[in-house]
Structure formats: C-alpha cells, structure tokens
Amino acid sequence: MIQRSKNCVRVEQNYFGVCDKPIPFSTNGLGNCIGVCIAWKTWAAILHSAQIELDEDDVVLPMIAQAKDVIPRGLVLRIRPVICGGDTFHDRRAGGNPKEFVSDVLRYRKRVVEVLKEAGFGEPHVRWNELRETTSLVANLKRGVVYIIENDIGEVGKWRICQRSA
C-alpha cells in the first residue's frame, strides 16, 4: 500500500511504489525488513519487504520491471540501487528459533543484492542495520538524493541520484 499526500509519498511494508514528483518519497520502520530504492533523474521506486524470497515474484521483480521501463537500457548498469535494513536482532517475545531467524535475514540480504545484480544494475550501495536499529529510506527527488536515516541518530548514508540521459 502507498500513502500519498500533496507533500510526500510513503510505501508500506510488503509493497513497492513509484514516484516522479519533486517531493520526498520514503519507507519507514526498516528494522528486520529490507528497503530498496532504484532512482534515476526525478523518478524512483522504493520497496519495503519483510521476506524478500516471498516478495520476489510479486513485489521485487515488478518493481525492477517498472524501473527498466523508465530507465534507458544503456544506463541501467550506471544505476546503483540503495539497500538498507536487515537487522538481525531477534526479539524472543516474537517466538520462533533465533538462529533460524538470523539465518533467514542473512539469506534475504544476500538474495536482494543478487536479484538487483542479475537485473543488470550497478553495484548497490548497501548499509545494513546494526542490532536493534530502525531506519528510513528516503528519495528526495527535488534534490536528487537518496538517503538513509537512523531513527535515533539521523542521516547515516547519502547518495546522489544518477542524472545522466541516454
């Protein structure tokens, strides 16, 4: 689901969204979940996934397909997606096996990088969460920047959006 207002667009968990307006575009609450942003000029796609392997066919691949419809073929390799989230902290109150949980998160981390590389994008900018860290992924299309904000300390990563033309 995507929440839209006049001033911003926000992507909810287990969805992806696209934006081509000069407004902040984001997803929040990335703890164990993984966020991905593919951006070019004034267009961006962001996804927020709790389980990359389950979301691969109906969230990740459709997002990649939309990005490749917008980005000129000759520029795809120059686009470096931004990936963040993937905290491996297991809250015992949630139940389940902590070792399996960590193994799953590490597998999801690896898989999302593989899928983006297999799609032909450049080496992703990756910033995995520290234990118990929660981040937001923001594409500021007006300023041409994608950044990661850690909820307690502020900005922890910042990358320019590719502005090249075909």
C-alpha positions in Angstrom: 0.0 0.0 0.0 1.2 3.5 -0.7 0.1 6.6 1.3 0.0 9.7 -0.8 -0.4 13.3 0.2 0.3 16.6 -1.5 3.7 16.8 0.1 5.0 13.2 0.3 4.6 9.6 -0.7 5.2 6.7 1.7 5.5 3.0 0.9 4.1 0.5 3.5 5.6 -2.9 4.4 5.4 -5.7 1.7 4.7 -3.2 -1.1 6.6 -1.1 -3.6 5.8 2.3 -5.0 7.0 4.7 -7.7 7.1 8.5 -7.7 8.0 11.0 -10.3 7.2 14.2 -8.5 9.7 16.5 -6.7 8.6 15.5 -3.2 10.0 13.3 -0.5 9.3 9.6 -1.2 10.1 7.1 1.5 9.5 4.0 3.5 9.9 3.9 7.3 10.3 1.3 10.1 13.1 -0.7 8.5 14.3 -2.9 11.3 14.5 -6.5 10.2 12.7 -5.6 6.9 14.8 -4.6 3.8 14.3 -1.5 1.9 15.4 -0.9 -1.7 15.5 2.3 -3.8 16.1 2.4 -7.5 16.3 6.0 -8.7 17.0 7.9 -11.9 16.7 11.7 -12.5 13.3 12.6 -11.0 11.9 9.1 -10.9 12.3 6.5 -8.1 10.9 3.1 -7.0 11.1 2.1 -3.3 10.1 -1.3 -1.8 9.8 -2.4 1.8 9.9 -6.2 2.3 9.8 -8.4 5.4 10.7 -11.5 3.4 12.5 -10.9 0.1 12.1 -14.5 -1.0 8.3 -14.5 -0.6 8.1 -11.0 -2.1 10.4 -11.7 -5.0 7.9 -12.5 -7.7 5.1 -10.1 -6.8 7.0 -7.1 -5.4 10.7 -7.1 -6.2 10.6 -8.2 -9.8 7.6 -6.0 -10.8 9.5 -3.0 -9.2 12.6 -3.9 -11.3 10.5 -4.2 -14.4 8.9 -0.8 -13.9 12.4 0.7 -13.3 13.7 -0.8 -16.5 10.7 0.6 -18.4 11.7 4.1 -17.3 15.5 4.0 -17.3 17.1 3.8 -20.7 18.7 0.4 -21.4 22.2 1.9 -21.7 22.0 3.5 -18.3 20.8 0.5 -16.2 24.4 -0.6 -15.3 25.1 3.0 -14.1 22.2 2.9 -11.7 23.3 1.8 -8.2 20.3 0.9 -6.1 20.4 1.7 -2.4 19.6 -1.1 0.0 19.2 -0.9 3.8 17.5 -2.5 6.8 18.0 -6.2 7.6 18.6 -6.0 11.3 19.4 -9.5 12.7 18.1 -8.8 16.2 15.5 -11.5 17.3 13.1 -10.4 19.9 12.3 -13.5 21.9 8.8 -12.3 22.6 8.1 -12.8 18.9 8.7 -16.6 19.3 10.4 -18.8 16.8 14.0 -20.0 16.7 16.6 -17.2 17.0 19.2 -19.0 14.9 16.7 -19.6 12.1 15.6 -16.0 12.2 19.2 -14.7 11.8 19.8 -17.2 9.1 16.7 -16.1 7.2 17.6 -12.4 7.5 21.2 -13.0 6.2 19.7 -15.1 3.3 17.3 -12.2 2.4 20.2 -9.7 2.5 22.2 -11.8 0.1 19.2 -12.6 -2.2 18.1 -8.9 -2.7 21.7 -8.0 -3.8 21.8 -11.0 -6.2 18.4 -10.1 -7.8 19.4 -6.5 -8.4 22.7 -7.5 -10.0 21.0 -10.2 -12.1 18.7 -7.5 -13.4 21.7 -5.6 -14.7 22.0 -2.7 -12.2 25.4 -1.5 -10.9 26.9 -2.4 -7.6 24.3 -1.5 -4.9 25.0 1.0 -2.1 24.4 -1.2 0.9 24.0 -0.2 4.5 22.7 -3.0 6.8 21.2 -2.0 10.1 23.1 -2.6 13.3 21.4 -4.6 16.0 18.1 -3.1 17.2 18.4 -0.2 14.7 15.5 1.1 12.7 15.9 3.1 9.6 14.0 5.0 6.9 14.9 5.1 3.2 14.1 8.4 1.5 14.4 9.5 -2.1 14.4 13.3 -2.3 13.6 13.7 -6.0 13.7 17.5 -5.8 17.3 17.5 -4.5 18.4 14.4 -6.4 19.5 12.4 -3.4 18.7 9.1 -1.7 19.5 8.9 1.9 19.1 6.6 4.9 18.0 8.0 8.3 18.6 6.0 11.5 15.7 6.9 13.8 17.9 7.7 16.9 21.0 9.4 15.3 19.8 10.9 11.9 21.4 10.5 8.5 23.7 7.5 8.1 24.0 7.3 4.3 23.6 9.6 1.3 24.0 9.1 -2.4 23.3 11.3 -5.5 20.7 10.1 -7.9 22.1 9.4 -11.5 21.1 12.4 -13.7 22.6 11.1 -17.0 20.5 11.0 -20.1 20.5 8.2 -22.6 
